[in-house]
Amino acid sequence: MTDPTGFLTIERHDRAARPVAERLKDWREYVLPLPASEVATQANRCMDCGVPFCHTACPVGNLIPDWNSLVSEQDWRAASERLHRTNNFPEFTGRICPAPCEAACTLNLDDAPVTIKTIECAIVDKAWEEGWITPQVAPRGTGKRIAIVGSGPAGLACAQQLARMGHAPTVFEKNDRIGGQLRYGIPDFKMDRALIDRRIAQMEAEGVIFRPNMEIGVTVSVDRLLDDYDVMVLAGGAEWPRDLDIPNRGASNIHFAMDFLTQSNRRQAGLPIEGEEIIATGKHVVVIGGGDTGSDCIGTSNRQGAASVVQLEIMPEPPVRENQPLVWPHWPLKLRTSTSQEEGVERMFSAATRDAIAEGGEVRSLIVERDGEAVTMAADLVLLAMGFLGSPADGVVGKAGAVIDRQSYNTSRENVFACGDMRRGQSLVVWAIREGRECAKLVGEHLTSPKAI
């Protein structure tokens, strides 16, 4: 660092969000980037610890002290090179990762960790602006073809790594556009879709082929694909949502959160919407589930003009502050308030939904048990955001006849591998990238082994 004692004299200063009244009127990203000079100052707060707990807490193993030091010296290009050594898509993680690295930062013992996520995002954004990020084309090809099923962050990372090894990956996506949940699950106000398109263009120049509107097991069989490709990688998402067993569950205005979010994202992109329209405008919305997906439903509902939004969480309210000496450097359980929750929501903890009162096939109210008492609340739109159980049993994994090995990236079927949510279950974008990279490494070794040759 340019100032080894900067952590003693420089106060933490992170990115701010646009004012609530302003950002609720549009779907643009809510965060306001810091000036480059301020980012460099914040990077100077890094202690360059002898044991970098931030490094070990990051699933992709980002070399955080290294690029903090380079940013503090204003060597942005070298910082970008160091950042991209471990992370294919830092513009994604710099926006939507919860930053376990910051929870593990030594300065978090004083509740003032280095603004690692902000610095990461600033590095990659500057690298794109300066034109430093260009296609990395392999000097020669191997002739090995890989079919990658799923175009979320795991599939994209796997494809990019394999292309740079000289192999020929093709990414198959059942939806009409590439990106998986990055495209249709994350709201625009958290991440601009242009960021995905920019990476896709880079990957195409590197030799990755994309095939949207191709549902493997439906559009084309798994066996046919394996006839044409040397290896298949199952990299789809955990798309099997947890359901709620209550009376009148079949009412027309109870929906899974991802159906609601996908429609909203398609609407913002000017794309057609299939099936019944799900929209929060003028409605009393109840979101069941307290995680990130539920938070995305809140921000989306408020932008659509909901009359009110209530979020139900079955778990008790966590403490405002964790016991740092007890849990550090691990991810702490504590009360967090997202920017979407700041925009307007009533949060209820220890709340279990017991009944839905319906009229004419539509729910009008919910009965919720809280602290031993029954509470009745208005509900015109109920969104189920209670997490995911994995991949659907009738999906591509079942049709491939493959049993996934949770201890490795192999499956029970020869030449079929798996990574991402399809292997480890519902997880974070940063874990998906790590899974894609690790799986690509294993596939590369498999393709170049004497047996494969």
N, C-alpha and C positions, 0 to 999 in steps of 0.2 A: 504494500500500500504506500501511497505517496506520503501518508501521515500515519505511522504505526500506532499513534495514540488517538486517532480520530474518534474511536468509539467512546472516548472519555469526554470529548468536547463538542461533538456534532449530535444534534437532536434528530431523532427519527422523523422523517417527513415522507409520507407516502402519497400516491396518486389520490386525487379527490374525485368524487362523482359529481356529475352535473346536477343542478338543483332538481328536486323531485318534481316541482310544478312544470319544469321545462322538459325533462326527459319523458314524462308520462304522455306528452303530446306526439312523440315519434318513436321509431324503433331503432334509432341509431345507438351505437355503443355508448354506455352511460359513463365510462371512465374518462378522465382527463389526463393525458400523458404529462409527465414532468419535463421541463427543459433539460437538454442534454447535460448542461453544467450542473444542475441539481442532482441528476442521476449519478454523475461522477462523484459528487460530494457524498451522496448516500453510500456509494460503493466503498468510500473511504472509511466507513464505520465498521467494515468487516475486520474481525480480529485476526484473521488468518490463523485460526486455532491449530494447535499441534495435532489434535484429533478433530477433524471437521465433521461434527455430528450432522450438519446440514447435508453434507455429501452422502452420508450413510442413510439418512432419512428419505432421500430422493430415489424413487424406484428406478429411474434411468441412470442414476449415479452421476448426475451433473457435477462438473468440476467447478463448483461454485466459488471457492476462494480464488481460483485461478482467474476466472473472468471478472470477478470483482476487482482484483488487482489491476487487470488490464483496463477496465473502465475508469478506475480512479486515475490512471495515467493517460486517459483519453485515447487509448489505442483500441478504438472500437472494432476495427477490422480483425485484429488478432483475437479480440473477445468473441466475435462472431464465429471465428474458426474453432475456437475452444468450445464454445457452446454447442456447435453442431457436431462435435465429435461424439456426443452421447445422446443428442436429442434431434430427431428429424424435423420436428414441428414445434419449435419453441414459441411461435406466435399463437399456437393453440393453448399450450400449457400456461403461457404468460397471461392468458385471459381467463381460462376456466378451471385451472388446477387449484385445489384448496390450499396448496403450498405447505405440505408437511415439513419441508425444509425450514421454513420460518419457525414452526413450532419447535424444531430441534436446534435452532440457532442458540449459541451460548448466551447471547444478549437477551434472549427471551426469558432468561431467569429474572430479568428486570422488566419484563413485559415490553421490551423495545427491540425486537429482532431486526436484523438487517432487512431492508425491503427487497428481498431476493427476487420475488415474483415480478416486481416492477422493473428491476434492473434487467432481468431476463427478457422481458417484453421490449424494453427500450433497445436492447442490443439487436434483436432480430428485426425490429421495425426499422432501425437505422440501416441495417445491412441491406434490406430490401430497397430502401430509399436511395442508397448509394450505388446500387447495382452490383453488390458483392456476391449475392446469391445467384448462382448460375447453374445450369445442368452439369452434373458430373457423369459424363458418359464413359463407360468402361472401355479400355483400349481395344479389347477384342471380346467376342462372344463365345460362349461355351456350347451353344446349340441346345441347351437344356430348357424345356418349357415347363413353367409352373402355373397352375390354375389356383388363384386365390379367391376364395368365396367370402365376400364381405368387404365393403370399401370404407369401413370406419377407420379410426386411427391405428388399430392393430393391423388390419389388412394393408393399409397404405404404407406403414412403416416397414412391414415385411416385404412388400413389393419393391420399395425403393432400395432397400438393402440388397435384395437379390439382383436387381438390375445393375447396381454398381459392382456386383461380383462378376457381371458378364452374362448372367442368365437372362431368360426371356419370360418375365412374369405377365400374366393377364389377370386383371382384377374383374370379377363378376359381381354385379350389384343388382338385386331384384327391383330396386326402385328406379325411377326415371333419371335420377341424378346421382352423381358420385358423392360420397361423404358419410354415409351411414347416419348415425345419430348426430354427428357434427353438423350434417346438413339439415335434418328434419327434427332433431330432438332439442338442440340448443337454440334458445331464442336469439333473434337478430341483435337485441340490445346487449347481449353478452359477447357475441362474436360475429363480426361482419362476414357474410358468405363469400365475399371477394377474396378473403384469405385462403379459403379452400380452393377456389378456382385457380389462384396463382400457383399453389403447390401442384395441382393437377397438371398444369401446363409444364412446370419444371419436370415432373415425373414422366410425362409423355415424351419430352425431349431426351430423357435418359433411357427411353426404350420400353417403358411400361405401357401396356395396352389396357384400355378400360372398356368394359362391356356392360353398360346399364341395361335395365329392362330384361335381365337374364336371371331368373330364379332357378338355381340349381336344384334338381329333383323335380322340377315342374316344367320349365322351358326346355331343359335338356337334362338327361339322366346323369347320375354320378358315374355310372359305368362308362357311358359314352365319353364323358370328359376325361376319365382315366385312360381311355384308349388313345386320346389325342395328346395328353400331357404326361410328362414324366412323374410329376408330383402334384398332389392337391393339398392346399392348406385351408383348413376351416377356420375362418377369422370373423365370423358373424357376431352379432351382439346377443346379449341376454334379453330376449324380447318376450319372455313369458311373464306377464305381470301378475303380481299377487292380487288375488280377488278378495272380495268382502262378502261373507255369507250372512246376509240380513234379509228380512222380509222385504218384498218388492224390489229385490236387486235387479230384476228385469225391466224396471221402469225406463222409459226412453231418454230420460235426462240424467242418468248415471253413466259415466264414461270413464274409461281408463285415461290416465293423464297423457300418455303418449299419443293417443288418438287426437286429443285436444291440441297438443303442442304441434303435432305434425300438420294438422289443418291450418293452424295459425301461420306456421312457417311457409307453407305452400301459398297461402293467401298473400303474404308479404312479398313472395317471389313472383306473384302474378300467374301462378299455376292453377290448373283446374282442381277442384275438390270433389272427391267421390263420396257417395253416401250422404247420410243426414248431416246437415251443418251443425257444428258444435261451436257456439260462440257465447261469450259472457255478457255481452252488451245488455245493460239494464237489469241484470239478474243478481239474485242473492247466491253467491258462489260459496260452496263448502269444499275445501281441499282436505282430503283425508291422507295424512302422511306428512312428516316434518322434515324430510330431506331436501336435497337439491332439486329433485324433480318437482316436488311440491312448491318450492320457492319459485321455480320457473313458471308454474301455473299461476301463482299470485301476480308476478310481474306482468304476465300476458293478460290476465283477467282485468287488471287495473288499466292497462293500455287499451283494452277493448271497451272500457266504460262500464264495468260491473257496478251494480248498485251497492254491494258490500262483499267483502271477502273474509271468510273465517277459515283458519287452518287448525285441524285437529291432529294432535300427536298423542299416541297411546302411552308413551313413556313419560315418567315424571319430569318436571322442569329441572334441567341440570343447573349446577351452581354457576353464578356469574363469573367466577374466577376459579381456575383449577389450583390444586395444591402442587405448585411448581417443583419443590424439592422431591416430591413423591413420584411424579409422572414424567418429568423432563428426562430425556429428550423425546419421549414418545408422544404420539398424537393425543391431546387431552380431551376429555369430555367436559365441555363447558357450554354455557349459553352463548349462542352465536346469532347475530341478527344480520340477514343478508340485505343487500340493497333493495331487493324486491319487497322484503318484509318492511323495510323502512318506508316504502311507498304507500302502505296502507293495508293492514290486516289485523284481525283479532286472533291472537294465538291462544289456543287452549291445550294445556298439557294434562296428562293422566285422563284423557278423554277417549272412551270406547263407544263406538257407534253401535247401537242396539237395534234400532228399527227405522224404517223409512215409511212415512205416511204419504200415500199416493192417492191421487184423484184422476180418473180418466187416463190411467196409464202413465202419469207423470208424478214424480215426487214433489210434494209441497213443503215438507218439513222433515227433519231428522230428530230422533230421540237419542240423546247422547248421555251416557253414564259418566259422571265426574265426581270423584270424592264421595261415592256412595249415593249420589243424588241424580235424578233424571232431569235433563235439561232439554227443552224443545226449542229448536231453532229453524228459522225459515231457510228453505233450500230450493232454488229453482234450477241449479246446475251443481251436480256432485261429481267431483273429479277424484279418482282413486290413484294415489301416488304413494303406494306402500312398498315400493321396491319390486324386484324381479326375482323369479325362481330359477332362472337359467334359460336355456334355449328350448323352444317348443319340442315336445316329444315326437311330433310328426314333421319336424323340420329336416334340414339337410343332414344333420348328424345321424338321425334315425334312418334316413334314406340311404346314407352312405354305409350303413351297417357297421359303423365304427364306434368302439368304446374308447372314450378319451382317457388317456393316462394323466391324472392330475399331478403326478410327480415329474413329468417331463412334457415335451411337446409332441410326443408320439401318440399314435392311436393303435388300436388292435388290428387295423387294416394296413397292409403294406403300402407304402408310398403315400399315405394319408397322414397329415400332421394337423395340429390344432393350436390356436393361440388366442389371446384376448379373452373377452367375456365368455366366449364359447368354451374355453378351457377352465378358467378360474372363477367364473360367475361374475355377477354385477360388480364393477369396479370403476376406478378413475381413469381419465384420459391418459395420465402419465403412466399408469400401469399398462394400459393398452399398447402404448408406444414401446415400452420395455419388452412386453410379450412379443410384439411383432419383430423387434430387432433380434431377440434371443432365438425365436423360431427360425428366422432367416439364417442365422448362423448355423443352426443344426441342419436345416435343409441344404445349405451350401456344402457342409461336410458330407452329408449323405450323397449328394449328386457327384461329388468328386472322389468318393471312396472307390477303391479298386473294384468292389462288387458292382457299384453303379456303372462304372465305365465298362 
